[in-house]
Amino acid sequence: MCSSNSTPQYTYKRQENMVCLGKLSDAEFKQMLELLKRYVENDMDQWELWKFDSNFSKIYVNVSMKPVHPSTEEAYVDMNNFFGC
C-alpha cells in the first residue's frame, strides 16, 4: 500500500445517490487512518460497530479498544508507521 509510484484508478459509478471511486491512493489511505485515529481519540467511547453495503456484500467494521475474541493483539497489523510512532 505504500508504493510511491502508485496511481489511483478512479472509476465513477452511481449507487443510490453516492459516487463510488476506485482504489484509494496512498495519500487517501493515510488520511483515512489519520481521521479514524482522530475519531477514536476524540469521539469514540469504547467501541463502534458499523455496517454498510459494498458492490460485493455487506461490510462489517468493528473498532474497539480490545482485540475481538478469540483474536490476540499479534493477529492485527500494526499501523503506527502511518502516524510516525
Beta strands, then each sheet from edge to edge (+ up, - down):
strand 1: 13-15
strand 2: 18-20
strand 3: 47-53
strand 4: 58-64
sheet 1: 1+ 2-
sheet 2: 3+ 4-
end
